[in-house]
Amino acid sequence: MAENADRPGGGARQPAERAVRETAAEAWIWGYPLLENYRTMYPQAIDADDPRSVGGFGRFRHYSRPFTPANTDVVTPNNDTPYSWAWLDLRAEPWVVSVPATDRYYVLPLHDPDTSYVGFIGARTTGNEAGDYLVAGPGWTGEVPPGTAGVLRADTRLVGILGRTYLAGPQDVDALRAVQERYRLRPLSEYLDSAAPHPAPEPVWPVWREETLGSVEFFAVLDFLLGFFPVLPAEADLRGRLGALGVDGRGEFEPAALKPETREALEAGIADARARLAEAGENAVESTHLFGTREEHGGDYLTRAVGVEKGLYGLPAAEAWYAGWAEDSEGNRPPDGARRDYVIRFPPGALPPARFFWSATMYRLPERLLVDNELDRYSIGDRTPGLVRDADGGLTLHVSATRPEDPAEAANWLPAPAGPFTVTIRVYGPDPSVLDGGWTIPALTPRS
């Protein structure tokens, strides 16, 4: 039998259309994070002409100022901890991530292409001391250098880093930059001052196209990406069924060669998956289980996909807990700054309990990006200067598209768009009461 006899377009058997549809739906949910990750990685690490480029693999690009509406690298960006982006190719050898001693909050989370976290370097997990951390890919069996502070072992051959470092305000930018510039990336051979191994071959990277997510082309890009993603035991069954469809990591899946009935089944499976994701995400208003390691997610790929759709590269709840207002107290969904003004009132003693700090950030819908406003204020929280407490010691935030006339209300103003929006609250280093539900966010209440 010819090698490609069971591949789409190979002229031989095709799986039953129902099975193809079911596999396509399951695989789309499972693979959605890989393609959303590639959607970010392509302009940053591959397309050198893109203004978002970090300069290729193995280099940091630091943002030393808070994000603004002009920044569109990632949806629901935070405005508390400016980013440090980097991508590592682990095919030829491991890399070493070095961090300085610092007294400020920071975290360098490393993730596989499916957004599952490999590990964390930072104030909460490894402390504030300087250290060198080895990042190794699957199959590496070399000797860990003496003096290494830790080893992070990835399940895949490509790893992303979206670091966050605390910024106290505009006056803190220079000090922040000094910390970021001491984050360092080196291949292991450079770290050891030894001969470099033979470089891995340069892949023919697929050009990213926005329409890929909703078309059969999804599986062509997924097929390419699986070449960097060894089959894990827990995913062997799905990977086997994908392989039967020709999505086996060789990068040879060709949508144009599909039989019409197979293409229709794949398209139906994609539609099923997207509907399932939309339904699952409809009521996801807090992040306790959305982001985490592979062990934490287990086989719950739908929850992982919801996390990616809601906020790509969100941190696990133990690091930073996220919740949001997808509707107001009257059940209107989504809130709309063109129709109503709103308040969020924290009663006395009920501010978000955080080891580090907390904030609430405004996003316009459907883009989930920051909102232009006259104050250039995109978030509000415990570090916002000049907040005015209520007479009883509580705190009321005023959410509206126009600036309140009352000075006390204007001091607590979180500008909204004149249209649909959502607000995300972040609690960095959340108290256990946040994680177990003992503390909950107050309502977003329309003003009468």
Secondary structure, 3 states (H helix, E strand, C coil): CCCCCCCCCCCCCCCCHHHHHHHHHHHHHHHHHHHHHHHHHHHHHHCCCCCCCCCCCCCCEECCCCCCCCCCCCCCCCCCCCEEEEEEECCCCCEEEEECCCCCCEEEEEECCCCCEEEEEECCCCCCCCEEEEEECCCCCCCCCCCCCEEEECCCCEEEEEEEECCCCHHHHHHHHHHHCCCEEEEHHHHHCCCCCCCCCCCCCCCCCHHHHHCCHHHHHHHHHHHHCCCCHHHHHHHHHHHHCCCCCCCCCCHHHCCHHHHHHHHHHHHHHHHHHHHHHCCCCECCCCCCEHHHHCCCHHHHHHHHHHHCCCCCCCCEEEEEECCCCCCCCCCECCCCCEEEEECCCCCCCEEEEEEEEEEECCCCECCCCCCCCCEEECCCCCCCCCCCCCEEEEEECCCCCCHHHHHCEEECCCCEEEEEEEEEEECHHHHCCCCCCCCEEECC
